[in-house]
């Protein structure tokens, strides 16, 4: 029988180190909605009523638990006196600033595996 040798992956100094997984759209959207609602000093119930959704649904959207349709996002944006384009642009800007470069994302997935050779 042959011995199996593991070769640990050493970080390469010439590559940028990953900052973690990319944030999800629904989490960033929820954060943006919550901030805008708080800036207006509104409760979940007040904003949900204006948007025509339940407070529970709005809470789940704000916490990133729901993936709302574009119609629901537009309704909530309207309830917060903002446009869909303003809201999505703000979320996109946050995603850009938090994004992990594609090359780092590849190294993150490759770093999970340990390769071994057997003779």
QUIFENFEN-V421838 format. One line per field, one symbol per residue. psi: psi as a letter, one per 40 degrees, with the letter a starting at -180 (. if undefined). A space follows every 10 residues. Layout:
BEGIN
psi->???
END
This chain:
BEGIN
psi->iiihhihihh ihdeiihiea iiiidddddd ddddddddde fiiddddddd efiidddddd ddefdigiid ddddddddde fiiddddddd dddddddeih iddddddddd eeihiihi.
END
